[in-house]
Structure formats: structure tokens, C-alpha cells
Amino acid sequence: MSSNSDRQLDVVILAAGLGTRMKSAKAKVLHELGGLPLIGHVCRTARLLNPAKIHVVVGHQSDEVAAAVTSAIGAEGVTFPKQERQLGTGDAVMAVRSSLDASNSTALILSGDVPLIEVDTLRTLIEEHLRTGSAGTILSVRLDNPTGYGRIIRDSEGRFLRIVEHKDATSEQREISEINSGIYCFDTSKLFSALEHIEPKNQQGEYYLTDVAEILRNRGETISVYLHGDSREVSGINTRAELAEFENVMRSRTIQRLMLESGVTFIDPSHSYVDVDVSVGKDSLIHPDVHLEGKTTVGENCEIRSGSRVTNSKIGDKVTLKDHCVIVDSEVEANCSIGPFAHLRMNSRIEQGAAVGNFVEIKKSTLGRGSKSMHLTYLGDATIGEQTNIGAGTITCNYDGKNKHPTVIEDHVKIGSDTMLVAPVKVGGGSVTAAGSVVTKDVPPDSLVAGVPAVVKKHLAERKEDAKG
């Protein structure tokens, strides 16, 4: 028989329930904390243990839960056994039986709604379980108000007897402050052997996983209890109020990490909002009421001023985002200035040294190196070259009522104020459009166009030759 140290680790994460106390049509584990679904946090922590497999038990909205897990940790080494009926935690674990080899396995059982659990805590639990040679080990904590939780019942010498759920507990048992966290380690073969004998003898008519420990103890097996000191860390989220409370905790952790490990300055951390997957470079300055969301990366020596929101975007070094900018799914290269009140979206790219000013919206477009669009402009489906200036009130008219069309503006172009560029259209390098022009046809390089519709008024290259003469 293999020694404990040779046993493989299988992680079982219970994520089948809807979570009725959330008052939501969305499964509880899909609610986000720090920009990541609850189940994503638990799976990432589990992955750090290097288990043989992670088994996520799904039920309600199983496809969506599986997609959230895959997005968080990938699909390798993950199974998704399904709990067909919601008959309790014991029934949920039984759904995993066909997905793993129980002959040489330790099973770590977690809940999908416990996002703050630390990998070091789980390692200590596993080590305690293996050290004692127990058939099962329960992680417990003490609560000042244990209402609603299963109580750990011990004998006069402090040894484990059983777990009694709150609804099934006597008034005397409800005075016990030590509760079951819902996190366990089991010898996997003994776990499934005991599961075959649990019965729904409770007010809920469910198969309780907690009954396994008592069954094993009655067989003469050792059941250990690891009393953990941080009840918050192992707490689940059941309501919107708890979700908001945990959001504050998660956000504070993320900002502390960025300040201490990455050298970022937050003027007011309590009024900054940063998701867990965001990275920010050293010597960047974040003003209050900034939202950095999703997989956003911010470079070094940046300044992001109040009211700005950046989502799933890349910000280069030495970028200034002025007040109230919105940047979504886009990239801003180094040494750029954006805003105030600018909106970049749908894979827009602002190249090095470019500037975007007040009330400019850029959608699915590129603004070239050193180019500027400073006032009251819409640039959609456009490719704009280097050292080009877009005048105030310019619009790329990219939609014909059925389809979107591209606009191309080449290098060293000057687009006059209130120019309408009716796509598809191209403005050649070195050209100028007069204020109020409506450009409906391609503009040759080095040309001045004006009018409605715009026509060529002057070939600028010829004018330069005249000046030399």
C-alpha cells in the first residue's frame, strides 16, 4: 500500500447550486468579485496546489460555470461532473465518483463561493490530514455569531464526534461557537465508501456530506479537526451584502499589493477600484475614483486622473489619462496624452506620442505616431497616419445604413474643422481639407480640397514649386 506522501491530490469544488439568497437569476458562483467570478478565485487557488485533477461539480447554468472556470485556469486537468438534482452536498460529491481513481487519492473538498481562501491554509490542512493518518480532516473556525452554520460536536476530551447542522441542532448545541467551514480532506476511497451509507434524515431531506465524518468515526476511523484562526478567509458569500463586503476586502488586497510590490502611488486607496488581474508599473500615479478593470495593464510613470475607467486595455509607459476618460478593449502606446472626456473602444490603437483631447470618440481605429485629434470628433473604422492633425468637429461617416466602411488618412495631413469624411474614402499624404468640407471622393496626395462636396482647389506640391521660383 502506498504511503501518504505518495498519494495524489484531487480537488473537488462544489459549484452546482443557484444560491437563492443572492436573489438572482445567475448562479451564485458566477457573480464577480474583483472582476473575476467567485468560482474563478477558488479554482486559481486550487491550481496552486498542483493537484492531479480539479473536479468542478456543476448543476445550475453548468455551461456558463464551466466556461468561467476554463477562462480562469484553462481546461487542462479539469473535469465537470454534473449533479443532476440538488439533493445536498453528499449527493454533489457522489457525482465525482466516475471522474477519479479513488484507490490512491486524497480528496480536498472546497466550496465554489469561498474566494478568499489562501493556498497556504489549504496546504496546512492537507499536511495535517496526512500527518495524522486520518480518514477525514475538517477545517473549522470559531464565530461570535455562528447562526446558520453546522456546529462541531466534540466529546469531553475534545475529540470529534459529529457535525450538526444549525436547523437540526438543539438549543444547547447552538451555543457552540466552533463551526464547520465546509472545507475537508478525505481519504478518497473511504469517503466514497461512507457516502454510500448516508441518508437524508434531516429537515432538508438532503444527503449531507457532513454525515460522512460521523460514519467514518463510528467505523473506528480517525477524524481530525483543524481549527483555523481566520474566519473571514474561509467564509462563503451568500448575499449581495456579503458580496459588497468581500469586494472591499479584495480591492484593498489588490491595491496594497500594487503599492508594496509594484511601486504604484494611489492618492486615496479607499476610493480607487482595481480588479485582481490588473497590473500597473512602478512610479505610476492613480488619482481617486479611477476604475481599472479586467485584464488591463498600465505601464510605468503613468498618471491616471479622476473619473477615468480603463477596461481590458493596454496603457504604455509615460501616458497621461486626463479626467473622465473611458478606454475599453484598446491600446495606448507610450508618451501619449488622452482626454479629458475621451472615449476609446473596440480595439482602437493610439500610437506613440499621439494626443487625443476633449470629447473625442475613437472606435476601431488607429491614430498614428505623433498625430492629434483634440476636440469634439468621432473617428470610426479609420486608419490615420503619422503627424496628422484632425480638426475640431471632424466626423468619419462610416455607416451607410447597412454597412460600416473604412476611412484612410495618410501621413502629414491636416483635416480642417467640421470636415465630414464619407466612407469609404482616402485622404492622401500631405493633403489639407478646408473647414466645413464634405469629402466624398478620394483626395490625391498633397492636395487642398474644399466645398460640399469637396473638390481639389490646389495641388500643394505645385504651390511649393511656385514659391521656390
Secondary structure, DSSP 8 states (H G I E B T S, - for coil): ---GGG-EEEEEEEE----GGG--SS-GGGSEETTEEHHHHHHHHHHTT--SEEEEEE-TTHHHHHHHHHHHH-STTEE--B-SS---HHHHHHTTGGGS-GGGEEEEEEETT-TT--HHHHHHHHHHHHHHT-SEEEEEEE-SS-TTS-EEEE-TTS-EEEEE-GGG--TTGGG--EEEEEEEEEEHHHHHHHHTT----STT----THHHHHHHHHTT--EEEEE-S-TTTT----SHHHHHHHHHHHHHHHHHHHHHHH--EES-GGG-EE-TT-EE-TT-EE-TT-EEETT-EE-TT-EE-TT-EEES-EE-TT-EE-TT-EEES-EE-TT-EE-SS-EEESS-EE-TT-EEEEEEEEES-EE-TT-EEEEEEEEESEEE-TT-EE-TT-EEE-B-SS-B--EEE-TT-EE-TT-EEESSEEE-TT-EE-TT-EE-S-B-TTEEEETTTTEEEEEHHHHHHHHH-
